[in-house]
């Protein structure tokens, strides 16, 4: 089978460093075929796997039943050995593992005549940019492509641009490339200002009617509005207030959760803890309820204060994150709840603000009033664990929240205020 060529991220490195984080924080759903293969492997307690408990039911519904790998009392996958390695891989080879385990942290998305490659920043090695350049992993990625990309990938339609506008792949990719250039290619200003400019362009794209703006005219249109964005002056940060500030805090609470199998199986106690946290985040009074062990109770007022300069290292991490997500089409369409490009980009800007809020929370939990690269790196791994993968972010309620923030310009206000 002839597969489309791969488009790889240009500034990202990655190699697995066997930290076993993915085996502890991700719920791995498997197919019926994968379940049967694991059962046929005859795991026993002597192998370190509870007999008959390697695979457990997942989900609900009378006629729909799915499966997932079981997790132990420590939160780790039952196939995770004492050395932090996979027992299936060690005994039967990589090909015997479930597909989800084999491809992580990569994500492949059809994009017309090519397939884009993105990565999940829930992996600490991706955040730290350590390992080989992704370009050197092309052979490995071609193997993954054969496993996950359907034969008709070149027929997958592009995401909508906005609610009522649809373009072909070439024009859609021109918009994505223009946004990528805006957020990555001006070293004279920081990433927050570059993202502000890109949001200005997205706002104009959202208002445009594209009947006559196609092909060469699309290039002219994007050049004109991109040049206009460069003339936009960054306003002074102003604190978000009222309902919009509450909506953003609730968004942060979703991103700061740790939905491991142990958390999901916590029953009433777990649901009560999340309800209590949501109530506190909605009110914004008192202290934030810790949603993971890395957090302490910190006053919401603390999160509204500046946490020192925005270090150059922050610029590098956030620029790389945005670049990988844009180049990989990992922010809209099938890769992100099938939502339009404009809405997906605004959600991408909001997760940057959520990362800044969470980084402040981590610093304050450690008794510090200034943030560090380590704080932002950890916040990125926490937030990107959910971005594009937790169903709540694709729900109607969450999408209305994003659109409401954008229409009132509070998205821009939030971006500037929490990057202080």
C-alpha positions in Angstrom: 0.0 0.0 0.0 1.3 3.4 -1.0 0.9 5.9 1.9 1.1 9.7 1.8 4.4 11.3 2.7 5.0 12.4 6.3 5.3 16.0 7.4 7.5 16.0 10.5 7.8 18.8 13.1 10.9 20.8 12.4 12.1 21.8 15.9 11.2 18.9 18.1 13.3 16.1 19.5 12.1 13.0 21.3 13.4 9.6 22.5 11.8 7.4 25.1 13.6 7.7 28.4 11.7 5.0 30.2 10.2 7.3 32.9 7.0 5.1 32.8 4.8 8.2 33.2 2.6 7.2 30.3 2.1 3.8 31.9 0.9 5.5 35.1 -1.3 8.4 33.9 -3.0 7.1 30.8 -6.0 4.8 30.5 -5.3 2.4 27.6 -8.4 1.2 25.8 -7.8 -1.8 23.6 -9.6 -3.6 20.8 -11.3 -7.0 21.1 -8.4 -8.4 19.0 -5.8 -6.9 21.4 -7.7 -8.3 24.4 -7.7 -11.8 22.9 -4.0 -11.6 22.1 -3.2 -10.6 25.7 -5.4 -13.4 27.1 -3.6 -15.9 24.8 -0.3 -14.8 26.3 -1.3 -16.6 29.5 -0.1 -14.1 32.1 0.1 -15.4 35.7 1.0 -14.1 39.1 4.5 -15.6 38.6 4.9 -13.1 35.8 3.9 -10.3 38.1 0.5 -9.9 36.6 -2.7 -10.9 38.6 -4.1 -13.9 36.8 -7.3 -13.1 35.1 -7.1 -9.4 35.8 -4.8 -8.1 33.1 -7.7 -6.7 31.1 -10.9 -5.2 32.5 -14.2 -3.9 31.1 -14.4 -0.2 30.3 -17.3 2.1 29.7 -21.0 1.6 30.2 -24.0 0.7 28.2 -26.1 -2.4 27.7 -24.9 -3.1 24.2 -21.5 -1.4 24.1 -18.6 -2.9 25.9 -15.0 -2.0 25.5 -11.8 -3.0 27.3 -8.8 -1.5 28.9 -5.5 -2.6 30.5 -5.9 -3.0 34.2 -3.9 -0.8 36.7 -2.5 -1.8 40.0 -3.0 -0.3 43.4 -0.1 2.1 42.8 -1.8 3.5 39.7 0.6 1.9 37.3 -0.4 -0.5 34.4 -0.3 -4.1 35.6 2.2 -4.8 32.8 4.7 -2.2 34.2 7.6 -4.1 35.9 9.8 -3.0 38.8 12.3 -1.5 36.4 9.6 0.8 34.8 9.5 -1.3 31.6 6.7 -3.1 29.8 6.3 -6.8 30.6 4.6 -7.5 27.2 7.4 -5.8 25.3 10.1 -7.7 27.3 8.5 -11.1 26.8 6.9 -11.0 23.4 8.4 -7.9 21.6 7.1 -4.5 20.8 4.6 -5.7 18.2 2.7 -7.6 20.9 1.8 -4.4 22.7 -1.5 -2.6 22.2 -1.4 -0.1 19.4 -2.0 2.9 21.7 1.2 2.0 23.7 3.3 1.6 20.5 2.5 5.0 19.0 2.6 7.2 22.1 3.5 10.1 22.2 3.1 10.5 18.4 -0.2 11.6 16.8 -0.6 11.3 13.0 -3.3 13.2 11.1 -4.2 13.2 7.4 -3.8 16.6 5.7 -4.7 16.3 2.1 -1.8 14.8 0.1 0.3 14.3 3.2 0.1 13.0 6.8 1.2 15.4 9.6 3.0 14.2 12.7 2.5 15.8 16.1 3.4 14.8 19.6 1.7 14.8 23.0 3.4 17.0 25.5 2.0 14.9 28.4 5.4 13.1 27.9 8.1 14.9 29.9 10.7 14.0 27.3 8.7 15.8 24.7 8.4 18.9 26.9 12.1 18.8 27.6 12.9 18.3 23.9 15.4 15.6 24.6 16.4 12.7 22.4 16.9 12.4 18.7 15.4 14.9 16.2 12.0 13.6 15.1 13.3 13.7 11.6 15.7 10.9 12.5 12.7 8.7 13.6 11.2 8.7 10.1 11.6 5.0 9.6 9.9 4.3 12.9 7.1 6.7 12.0 6.6 5.1 8.6 5.9 1.8 10.4 3.4 3.6 12.7 1.8 5.2 9.6 1.1 1.8 8.1 -0.7 0.8 11.3 -2.9 3.9 11.9 -3.4 5.7 8.6 -6.3 4.4 6.4 -5.8 3.8 2.7 -8.2 6.6 1.9 -6.4 9.1 4.0 -6.0 11.5 1.1 -9.8 11.7 0.9 -10.3 12.9 4.5 -11.9 16.4 4.1 -10.2 19.4 5.7 -11.7 20.9 8.9 -14.1 23.7 8.5 -12.6 27.2 8.9 -15.5 28.5 11.0 -19.0 27.4 11.6 -20.2 28.3 8.1 -17.0 28.3 6.0 -15.3 25.3 4.4 -12.3 25.4 2.1 -10.2 22.8 0.3 -7.0 21.5 1.8 -4.5 23.8 -0.1 -6.3 27.0 1.1 -6.9 25.6 4.6 -3.2 24.8 4.9 -2.3 28.3 3.8 -4.2 29.7 6.8 -2.5 27.2 9.1 0.9 28.1 7.7 0.2 31.8 8.1 -0.6 31.3 11.8 2.5 29.1 12.2 4.6 31.9 10.8 3.1 34.5 13.0 3.7 32.5 16.2 7.2 31.3 15.4 9.2 33.6 13.1 9.7 37.0 14.9 12.5 36.8 17.4 12.2 40.5 18.3 9.0 40.0 20.3 8.0 37.3 22.7 5.6 34.4 22.1 2.7 36.0 23.9 2.8 39.0 21.6 3.1 36.7 18.6 0.2 34.7 19.8 -1.8 37.9 20.3 -1.1 38.8 16.6 -2.2 35.4 15.5 -5.5 35.7 17.4 -6.0 39.1 15.6 -5.7 37.3 12.3 -8.0 34.5 13.4 -10.6 37.1 14.3 -10.5 38.4 10.8 -10.6 34.9 9.3 -13.6 34.2 11.4 -15.4 37.2 9.9 -14.4 36.6 6.3 -16.6 35.2 3.5 -14.5 33.1 1.2 -16.6 32.9 -2.0 -14.1 35.0 -3.9 -11.0 34.4 -1.7 -9.5 31.2 -3.1 -6.2 30.1 -4.5 -3.8 33.0 -5.2 -6.3 35.5 -3.7 -6.1 33.5 -0.4 -2.4 34.2 -0.3 -3.0 37.9 -0.9 -5.7 38.0 1.8 -3.5 36.3 4.4 -0.5 38.6 3.6 -2.6 41.7 4.0 -4.2 40.7 7.4 -0.8 39.3 8.7 0.8 42.7 7.9 -2.1 44.4 9.7 -1.5 42.2 12.7 2.2 43.3 12.9 0.9 46.9 13.4 -1.2 45.9 16.3 0.1 47.3 19.6 0.1 45.0 22.6 -2.3 46.6 25.2 -1.5 46.8 28.9 -2.6 43.7 30.8 -6.0 44.2 32.5 -7.5 41.7 35.0 -10.4 39.6 33.7 -13.5 40.1 35.8 -16.9 38.6 36.5 -18.4 35.7 34.6 -15.5 35.4 32.1 -12.9 35.1 34.8 -15.0 32.4 36.5 -15.3 30.6 33.2 -11.5 30.6 32.8 -11.0 29.3 36.3 -13.3 26.4 35.6 -11.4 25.6 32.4 -8.1 25.6 34.5 -9.7 23.2 37.0 -10.4 20.8 34.2 -6.9 21.0 32.9 -5.3 20.6 36.4 -7.2 17.4 37.1 -5.4 14.0 37.1 -7.8 11.6 35.6 -5.8 8.4 36.1 -7.6 5.1 36.5 -7.4 5.4 40.3 -9.0 8.8 40.1 -11.8 7.6 37.8 -12.5 4.5 40.1 -12.6 6.6 43.3 -16.4 6.4 43.3 -18.4 8.9 45.4 -15.4 10.2 47.3 -13.7 11.1 44.0 -16.8 12.8 42.6 -17.3 14.7 45.8 -13.7 15.9 45.7 -14.2 17.2 42.1 -17.5 18.8 42.9 -15.9 20.6 45.9 -13.0 21.8 43.7 -15.4 23.0 40.9 -17.4 25.0 43.5 -14.3 26.7 44.8 -13.0 27.5 41.3 -16.4 28.9 40.3 -16.5 31.2 43.3 -12.9 32.3 43.2 -12.9 32.9 46.9 -10.5 31.5 49.4 -8.1 28.8 48.2 -7.9 26.5 45.3 -8.5 22.9 46.2 -5.5 20.7 45.2 -6.4 18.5 42.3 -3.1 16.6 42.3 -0.4 15.8 44.9 1.8 18.4 43.3 -0.5 21.2 44.3 -1.1 22.9 47.7 -4.0 25.1 48.8 -3.2 28.5 47.5 -5.4 31.6 47.5 -7.0 32.5 44.2 -5.8 36.1 44.8 -2.2 34.8 44.6 -2.8 33.6 41.0 -3.8 37.2 40.0 -0.4 38.6 41.0 2.7 38.9 38.7 5.2 36.1 39.1 8.3 37.8 37.8 9.6 38.2 34.3 8.6 35.9 31.5 11.9 34.1 31.0 13.4 33.4 27.5 13.1 29.7 28.2 9.3 30.1 28.4 9.4 31.6 24.9 11.3 28.6 23.6 9.0 26.0 25.2 5.7 27.7 24.3 6.9 28.5 20.7 7.9 24.9 20.2 4.5 23.7 21.6 2.5 25.9 19.3 4.7 25.0 16.3 4.3 21.2 16.8 0.5 21.6 17.3 0.1 23.8 14.2 2.4 21.8 11.9 0.7 18.6 13.0 -2.8 19.9 12.5 -3.3 18.8 16.2 -5.7 21.6 17.1 -8.8 21.2 15.0 -10.8 18.8 12.8 -10.5 15.0 13.5 -7.5 15.7 15.8 -9.5 17.9 18.1 -13.1 16.9 18.5 -13.9 17.8 14.8 -14.2 21.5 15.6 -13.4 24.3 13.1 -9.9 25.8 12.7 -10.8 29.2 14.2 -12.3 27.6 17.3 -9.5 25.2 17.6 -6.8 27.9 17.5 -8.6 29.9 20.2 -8.7 26.8 22.4 -4.9 26.4 21.7 -4.4 30.0 23.0 -6.6 29.3 26.1 -4.5 26.2 27.0 -1.4 28.4 26.9 -3.1 30.7 29.5 -4.1 27.7 31.5 -0.5 26.5 31.5 0.6 29.9 32.9 -2.0 29.7 35.6 -1.0 26.2 36.6 2.7 27.1 36.6 1.9 29.9 39.1 0.0 27.4 41.2 3.0 25.1 41.2 5.4 27.9 42.2 3.1 29.1 44.9 2.6 25.6 46.2 6.4 25.5 46.7 6.2 28.8 48.6 7.6 30.9 45.7 6.4 34.1 44.2 8.4 33.7 41.0 8.0 31.0 38.5 10.6 28.8 36.8 11.0 26.8 33.6 10.4 23.7 35.6 7.1 25.1 36.7 6.0 25.8 33.1 7.3 22.4 31.9 5.3 20.6 34.5 2.2 22.7 33.8 2.5 21.9 30.1 2.6 18.2 30.8 -0.4 18.4 33.1 -2.5 20.5 30.7 -1.6 18.7 27.5 -2.5 15.4 29.1 -6.1 16.5 28.6 -6.0 18.8 25.5 -7.6 17.0 22.6 -8.2 13.8 24.6 -10.5 14.5 27.5 -14.2 14.3 26.2 -15.2 17.4 28.3 -13.2 19.7 26.1 -15.2 18.6 23.0 -18.5 19.1 24.8 -21.0 21.7 23.9 -20.6 23.5 27.2 -16.9 23.8 26.9 -17.1 25.0 23.3 -19.6 27.7 24.2 -17.2 28.8 26.9 -14.4 29.2 24.4 -16.6 31.1 21.9 -18.0 33.4 24.7 -14.5 34.3 25.8 -13.5 35.0 22.2 -16.5 37.2 21.3 -16.0 39.4 24.4 -12.2 39.8 23.8 -11.7 38.3 27.2 -9.6 35.6 25.6 -7.0 38.3 24.8 -7.3 39.8 28.2 -6.7 36.4 29.8 -3.7 35.7 27.6 -2.0 38.9 28.6 -3.0 38.9 32.3 -1.8 35.4 33.3 1.5 35.6 31.4 2.8 38.1 34.0 
